[in-house]
């Protein structure tokens, strides 16, 4: 804008034939800044308004607290824990705070007791369950319930929590032992059948067809057994039964290889203690 105005004045001067001294003075161009009024600072909130807002907070009644706790007096640990968590967010008038704390403390004591009972009941259910899936479900339920146990605030509650943790660990170890023993009982029946079938099929003068029959018996009855989980006494019988077939194949390397291949085939479906 300044350059444009200067050129315009010079052009006018040139047209009028004026000299430099005759030319009108160029007035400096100034930029007028917009005057921004200072921000208005709101007046302080009157104390009466603040007090009104504080008074607007809705306090819960002690009678309502008692009623809610009574509703869950016979509830299981999950329902009781959920209710206590909800009630923990309630606000009470100053005059009721002490009684509210007492009631909530009593509810936490009750929750510890209910959690302990529910954990023990689940562990008993795990021991009595007829199949591995039900035992595993009951054990996981006990572990989940234990997570509801309130944070210990004294030596007594800490000892109670430690005892429940120990019970879950010992029950888990017990169930694993039971599974292993049940597996071994099943394996023993398989080995027994293998030996009996071997003696039925064994003949004095054997040909390769007879020998393949013995191989099939071993595959059918010994193949599903995972020998890595056998107790020593059962493992010895497993080797004894396998040894009978191997002895009948003496000198028949191709048949011995077939026996081994069938017992180590990638498609072989083996059972383990987890199935019992």
C-alpha positions in Angstrom: 0.0 0.0 0.0 2.8 2.5 0.9 4.7 1.8 -2.4 1.4 2.1 -4.4 0.7 5.5 -2.7 4.2 6.7 -3.4 4.1 5.8 -7.0 0.7 7.5 -7.3 2.0 10.8 -5.8 5.1 10.7 -8.0 3.0 10.2 -11.0 0.8 13.1 -10.1 3.9 15.3 -9.5 5.3 14.3 -12.8 2.1 15.3 -14.6 2.1 18.7 -12.8 5.8 19.2 -13.6 6.7 19.8 -10.0 10.2 19.4 -8.7 11.3 17.4 -5.8 11.0 20.4 -3.5 7.6 21.2 -4.8 6.2 17.8 -4.3 3.9 17.3 -1.4 5.4 15.5 1.6 4.5 11.9 1.8 2.7 11.2 4.9 3.9 8.1 6.7 1.4 5.3 6.8 0.7 3.9 10.2 -1.1 0.7 11.1 -3.8 1.2 13.7 -3.9 -1.8 16.1 -7.3 -3.0 17.3 -7.6 -2.2 20.9 -8.6 -5.5 22.6 -10.3 -4.9 25.9 -8.8 -6.8 28.8 -10.6 -10.0 29.8 -13.4 -9.6 32.3 -12.6 -11.5 35.4 -15.7 -12.9 36.8 -16.5 -12.0 40.3 -15.7 -14.7 42.9 -18.4 -17.2 43.5 -20.3 -16.1 46.6 -19.8 -18.5 49.5 -23.5 -18.9 49.8 -23.6 -20.4 46.2 -20.7 -22.8 47.1 -22.5 -23.8 50.2 -25.7 -24.4 48.2 -23.8 -26.6 45.8 -22.3 -28.6 48.6 -25.7 -29.0 50.3 -27.0 -30.3 46.9 -25.0 -33.5 47.3 -27.4 -36.4 48.0 -26.4 -38.3 51.0 -27.5 -41.9 51.5 -29.4 -43.0 54.5 -28.2 -45.5 57.1 -31.5 -47.3 56.9 -30.9 -47.8 53.1 -27.4 -49.2 53.8 -28.8 -51.7 56.4 -31.5 -52.7 54.0 -29.1 -53.4 51.2 -26.8 -55.4 53.4 -29.8 -57.4 54.7 -30.7 -58.3 51.1 -27.4 -60.1 50.6 -27.1 -61.6 54.1 -27.4 -65.1 52.6 -25.9 -64.4 49.2 -22.9 -66.2 47.7 -19.5 -64.6 47.7 -19.9 -63.1 44.2 -23.2 -61.3 44.9 -22.0 -60.1 48.3 -18.7 -58.8 46.9 -20.5 -56.9 44.1 -22.9 -55.3 46.5 -20.1 -54.2 48.9 -18.2 -52.7 46.0 -21.3 -50.7 45.1 -22.1 -49.6 48.6 -18.4 -48.5 49.1 -19.2 -45.5 46.8 -22.1 -44.2 48.9 -21.8 -40.9 50.7 -23.1 -40.3 54.1 -23.7 -37.2 56.2 -21.0 -36.6 58.8 -23.3 -37.6 61.6 -23.7 -41.1 59.9 -20.2 -41.7 58.8 -19.1 -43.6 61.9 -22.0 -46.0 61.8 -21.6 -46.5 58.1 -18.0 -47.5 58.5 -19.0 -50.0 61.2 -21.6 -51.6 59.0 -19.2 -51.8 56.0 -16.5 -53.3 58.2 -18.9 -55.9 59.4 -19.8 -56.7 55.7 -16.2 -57.2 54.9 -15.8 -59.6 57.8 -18.8 -61.5 56.5 -17.4 -61.5 52.9 -14.2 -63.1 54.2 -16.2 -65.9 55.8 -18.4 -66.5 52.8 -15.4 -66.5 50.4 -13.7 -69.1 52.7 -16.8 -71.3 52.7 -17.3 -71.1 48.9 -13.7 -71.9 48.2 -13.8 -75.0 50.5 -17.1 -76.1 48.8 -15.6 -75.8 45.4 -12.5 -77.8 46.4 -14.7 -80.6 47.7 -16.7 -80.5 44.5 -13.4 -80.8 42.5 -12.4 -83.9 44.5 -15.8 -85.6 44.0 -16.3 -84.7 40.3 -16.5 -87.8 38.1 -14.6 -86.6 35.1 -11.5 -84.4 34.6 -13.4 -81.5 32.9 -15.7 -81.1 35.9 -12.7 -81.3 38.3 -10.9 -78.7 36.4 -13.9 -76.4 36.3 -14.4 -76.7 40.1 -10.8 -76.0 40.8 -10.8 -72.8 38.6 -14.0 -71.7 40.3 -12.2 -71.9 43.7 -9.3 -69.9 42.4 -11.7 -67.2 41.0 -13.7 -67.0 44.3 -10.4 -66.5 46.3 -9.9 -63.4 44.2 -12.9 -61.8 46.1 -11.2 -62.2 49.5 -10.9 -58.7 51.0 -7.4 -57.3 51.4 -6.0 -58.5 54.8 -5.6 -55.8 57.3 -4.4 -57.9 60.2 -2.5 -61.0 61.0 -5.6 -63.1 61.4 -7.1 -62.3 58.0 -3.7 -62.8 56.4 -3.4 -66.2 57.9 -6.9 -67.1 56.7 -6.0 -66.1 53.2 -2.7 -68.0 53.3 -4.6 -71.1 54.5 -7.0 -70.9 51.5 -4.2 -70.5 49.0 -2.5 -73.6 50.6 -5.7 -75.5 50.3 -6.1 -74.8 46.6 -2.4 -75.8 46.0 -2.8 -79.1 47.9 -6.1 -79.9 46.2 -4.5 -79.3 42.8 -1.6 -81.6 43.6 -4.0 -84.2 44.9 -6.1 -84.1 41.7 -2.9 -84.5 39.6 -1.9 -87.6 41.6 -5.4 -89.1 41.3 -5.3 -88.5 37.5 -2.0 -90.2 37.2 -3.2 -93.2 39.3 -6.3 -93.5 37.3 -4.3 -93.4 34.1 -2.1 -96.2 35.4 -5.1 -98.3 36.3 -6.4 -98.0 32.8 -2.9 -98.7 31.3 -2.7 -101.8 33.5 -6.0 -103.1 32.0 -4.6 -102.4 28.5 -1.4 -104.4 29.3 -3.3 -107.2 30.8 -5.5 -107.5 27.6 -2.4 -107.4 25.5 -0.8 -110.3 27.3 -3.9 -112.4 27.2 -4.4 -111.7 23.5 -0.8 -112.6 22.8 -1.1 -116.0 24.4 -4.3 -116.7 22.5 -2.7 -115.8 19.2 0.7 -117.4 19.8 1.2 -120.8 18.1 4.1 -123.2 18.1 4.8 -123.0 14.4 4.4 -119.4 13.4 4.5 -117.8 9.9 4.8 -114.1 9.1 1.0 -113.8 9.1 0.9 -115.1 12.6 3.6 -112.7 13.6 1.8 -109.7 12.1 -1.2 -110.7 14.2 0.9 -110.3 17.3 2.2 -107.0 16.1 -1.4 -105.8 15.6 -2.2 -106.8 19.2 0.6 -104.7 20.5 -0.4 -101.8 18.4 -4.0 -102.0 19.6 -3.4 -102.4 23.3 0.0 -100.9 24.0 -0.1 -98.1 21.4 -2.6 -95.9 23.2 -0.5 -95.9 26.3 2.0 -93.1 26.9 4.8 -94.9 28.8 6.2 -91.6 30.1 3.4 -91.5 32.7 3.6 -95.1 33.9 4.4 -95.9 37.5 7.5 -98.2 37.8 5.5 -101.4 38.5 3.2 -100.8 35.5 6.1 -99.7 33.3 7.8 -103.1 33.9 4.6 -104.9 32.8 4.4 -102.7 29.7 8.0 -103.7 28.8 7.2 -107.4 29.6 4.2 -107.4 27.2 6.2 -105.7 24.5 9.1 -108.1 25.1 6.8 -111.1 24.4 6.0 -109.8 20.9 9.6 -108.8 20.2 10.8 -112.3 21.2 8.3 -113.8 18.7 9.8 -111.6 16.0 13.4 -112.6 16.6 15.4 -112.6 13.4 12.6 -110.7 11.5 14.1 -107.3 11.4 11.4 -106.0 9.0 8.7 -107.1 11.3 10.5 -105.6 14.3 10.6 -102.3 12.5 6.9 -102.5 11.7 6.3 -103.1 15.4 8.3 -100.0 16.4 6.8 -97.8 13.7 3.3 -98.6 14.8 4.1 -97.7 18.4 5.7 -94.3 17.4 3.4 -93.3 14.5 2.6 -89.5 14.4 -1.0 -90.5 13.9 -1.1 -92.6 17.0 -3.6 -91.2 19.6 -2.2 -91.7 23.1 -3.9 -91.1 26.4 -2.3 -89.3 29.4 -3.3 -88.6 33.0 -5.1 -85.4 31.8 -7.7 -87.7 30.3 -8.6 -89.2 33.6 
